[in-house]
């Protein structure tokens, strides 16, 4: 294989890898969004402040951006520091940290094992890329 053909083939593989990563990130973020909404609804969250301004966005460089209200981030915490420095226990709801870290594990597992020759052919067919 000539150097030119080798470069073209590696460019195609790189394009397919980027497409694959984007697909996985979109699928997992949609699934996490549904899980998180279901968890919040089942635990009695009715305030629209928890549901508004939430979202996932897969950037062009295959980075997943997650936006959420700041108050949602602290729902998982089991203790709270008071103004006088004491720590008090509070009710915690696992709607942020636990689902997020579960999603990260799923993404890593899928990226490790699902990029097969069959997936490459499917991506190439869907995006009109010659292998």
N, C-alpha and C positions, 0 to 999 in steps of 0.2 A: 504494500500500500504506500503510495507516495505521501510526502509530507503534507501536501495540499489536501488530499483526501482524508488524511488522519486529522487535520485541524477541523475540517468540515464535520466529520463524524463526532468529534469531541464537542463541537459547538451544539450539535443536535442533542447530544446526551445531556449537556448542561441545560438546554432549553427544556427538555423533558423533565429533568430533575426539578427545575424551578416550578414548572406547571404542577408536578406531583405534590410538591410541598404546599403550594397554594391551595390545591384541592383538599388536602388533608386539613389544613388550617381552617378553611371555610366550613368543612363538614363538622369538625370538632367544636368550633365556636358556636355553630347553630345548635348543636346538641347540648352544649353547656348552657346556652341561653335558655333553652326549653327546661332543662333540669333546674336551673336556678329559679325561673319563674314558678315552676311547680312547687319547689321547696318553700319559697316565700309565701305562696298562696296557702299551702297546707299548714303553715305555721302562723297564720293569722295576720300577715302583713296586708294592711289595707291602705296605708298612707301612700298616695301617689308619688311622694318624694323618693320612695325606695325604687319605684319602677321607672321614673322618668330619667332621662339623660344616661341611660345604660346602652351599651352597644359594643359591637366588635367590628373591627375593620382590618382586612388583610392588606398591608401596604405592598407596593410594587416590588420591594426588596425582600418579600416573604417574611415580614415581621407582623405579628398579630398585635393590634392595639386594642386594649380593653378600656372603655371609659365607664365610669360608674360614679354615683354620688358618694361623697366622702363618708357620709354617715353609714352607708352600707358596709364599708370596710371594717368598721368597729363593732358590728353586730356579733361577730364570732368571739369576741373577747370575753373571758370568764371573770376577770377582775377589773376594777376601775380604781384609779387613784383619786382620792378626794383632795380638796384644796389644802387641808392640813397635813397631807402626806400619808394618810392612812390608805390601806388597800381594802376595798370592800368587794365582796362577791356579788355578781349580778347574773341574771339569766342570759345564757348565750344561745345563739342560733347559728348552726353551721350552714350558712348560706353563701359564704364567700370563700374562705380559705380552703375548706375541704373539697368543694367542687372544682376549684381552680387547680389544686395540686393533682386531683384525679385526672383532670383534662390533660395536664402536662404529661403524666404517665402514659395516657392513651396515645397522645401525639408521638411521643418517643417510641413506643412500641410499634405503632403503625408505620412510622418513617423507617424503622429498622427492618421490618419484615414484609411490607406490602409492595415495595418497589421491585417487582419481578419483571421478567421478559413479557409476560402477558399484559401487565400494566403499562409497560413502555409502548407496546403495540397499540393498546387502546388509546393512550394519550396521543400517540403519533397520528392515529386515524382521526381522532376528534379535532385535532388542531392542524391537520394537513401538513404533517412533517414527514419527510421521507427518512427511513432508517438506513 
